[in-house]
Amino acid sequence: MNIYNVTFIVENEIEKDWAEYLDREILPDLGKNVHQIDLLKVTFEEGTNNVKGTTFTVQFYCIDNEMIKWVKEIGHQILLQKLHRKFTKHWVAFASKLQFIKSY
């Protein structure tokens, strides 16, 4: 299982509208193309003090290479484009790929 993770830092002034729009308008459609999508709100417990805004992650769970390829080439771009059309500023994003190794 591979997880394609997009992390967002969203300014407080748009946080509620941003999360609701993502939840209602974007993720349900994108979820049809992957095994599962999770929307997570990140709360820093220690080590990071300079983040201004709220941090979220969107995790795309992909069971094969075709799914991960779709997310990298299409799904990720759709996500960013739709968010940018609605919220042109007050947020940033970066992506990472997580590879499942083992559960304990």
Backbone torsions as a table, in degrees:
resi	resn	phi	psi	omega
1	MET	NA	132.3	173.6
2	ASN	-113.8	144.7	177.8
3	ILE	-120.9	120.6	174.5
4	TYR	-95.1	117.7	-171.7
5	ASN	-111.2	128.7	172.7
6	VAL	-116.4	119.9	-179.2
7	THR	-101.1	135.4	-179.2
8	PHE	-122.6	142.6	167.1
9	ILE	-117.0	119.8	-171.6
10	VAL	-118.9	129.5	178.5
11	GLU	-65.3	146.9	-174.5
12	ASN	-56.6	-32.4	-175.4
13	GLU	-66.2	-21.8	179.1
14	ILE	-117.1	0.8	-171.7
15	GLU	-51.4	-52.0	-175.9
16	LYS	-63.4	-49.7	179.8
17	ASP	-64.0	-39.6	-180.0
18	TRP	-60.9	-50.3	-178.4
19	ALA	-64.8	-40.9	179.0
20	GLU	-65.2	-41.7	178.9
21	TYR	-63.6	-45.1	178.0
22	LEU	-59.4	-45.4	-177.2
23	ASP	-67.1	-41.5	-174.5
24	ARG	-90.7	-37.4	-168.5
25	GLU	-104.5	-25.4	-172.4
26	ILE	-111.3	-54.6	-171.1
27	LEU	-65.1	-36.1	177.8
28	PRO	-58.0	-40.6	179.3
29	ASP	-71.0	-43.1	179.8
30	LEU	-65.5	-32.2	-178.4
31	GLY	-64.3	-17.6	179.1
32	LYS	-71.1	-15.0	-175.0
33	ASN	-105.8	-0.9	-179.8
34	VAL	-134.4	172.6	-179.3
35	HIS	-65.5	-43.6	-176.5
36	GLN	-164.3	150.7	171.6
37	ILE	-128.1	134.0	174.1
38	ASP	-116.3	139.3	171.1
39	LEU	-109.1	120.8	-176.4
40	LEU	-123.2	141.4	172.4
41	LYS	-101.0	129.7	-175.9
42	VAL	-99.6	130.0	172.9
43	THR	-117.9	120.0	-179.3
44	PHE	-78.8	125.9	179.7
45	GLU	-88.4	-36.1	178.5
46	GLU	-163.8	160.5	172.8
47	GLY	92.5	-19.1	-179.7
48	THR	-130.8	113.3	-177.6
49	ASN	-114.1	-16.1	-171.1
50	ASN	-95.3	5.9	-179.8
51	VAL	-78.3	121.6	177.4
52	LYS	-106.7	113.8	-176.7
53	GLY	121.8	-173.1	-179.0
54	THR	-107.7	139.4	-179.8
55	THR	-103.8	132.8	176.6
56	PHE	-126.9	157.0	167.4
57	THR	-130.3	145.7	171.5
58	VAL	-114.6	120.9	-177.4
59	GLN	-114.2	121.7	178.0
60	PHE	-98.1	115.9	179.0
61	TYR	-90.8	121.9	-174.1
62	CYS	-121.7	125.2	-175.9
63	ILE	-91.5	-11.4	177.6
64	ASP	-146.8	173.1	-176.9
65	ASN	-65.7	-29.9	178.7
66	GLU	-65.8	-39.8	178.2
67	MET	-65.0	-46.2	-178.7
68	ILE	-64.8	-37.1	177.3
69	LYS	-63.7	-43.0	178.7
70	TRP	-60.9	-44.0	-179.4
71	VAL	-63.7	-47.1	-177.7
72	LYS	-63.2	-42.2	-172.9
73	GLU	-91.5	-29.0	-173.9
74	ILE	-123.7	-58.6	-174.0
75	GLY	-57.4	-44.8	179.5
76	HIS	-61.3	-43.0	-179.5
77	GLN	-66.4	-41.2	176.9
78	ILE	-60.2	-45.6	179.2
79	LEU	-55.8	-52.7	-177.9
80	LEU	-66.5	-40.5	-179.0
81	GLN	-64.2	-44.3	179.6
82	LYS	-65.4	-40.5	177.3
83	LEU	-65.6	-40.2	-179.0
84	HIS	-66.6	-36.1	178.2
85	ARG	-64.3	-38.0	-177.6
86	LYS	-84.9	-40.6	-176.7
87	PHE	-128.1	91.4	-173.7
88	THR	-71.1	-18.8	179.1
89	LYS	-148.3	-179.3	177.5
90	HIS	81.2	19.1	174.5
91	TRP	-157.0	155.1	174.6
92	VAL	-135.5	161.6	-178.4
93	ALA	-145.8	152.6	168.7
94	PHE	-147.4	154.3	-175.4
95	ALA	-114.3	153.2	173.6
96	SER	-148.3	157.3	178.6
97	LYS	-113.6	127.3	178.1
98	LEU	-109.5	132.9	178.0
99	GLN	-110.4	124.1	178.9
100	PHE	-67.3	129.9	178.1
101	ILE	-106.3	-56.1	-173.3
102	LYS	-169.5	147.2	171.4
103	SER	-101.1	147.3	179.1
104	TYR	-119.6	NA	NA
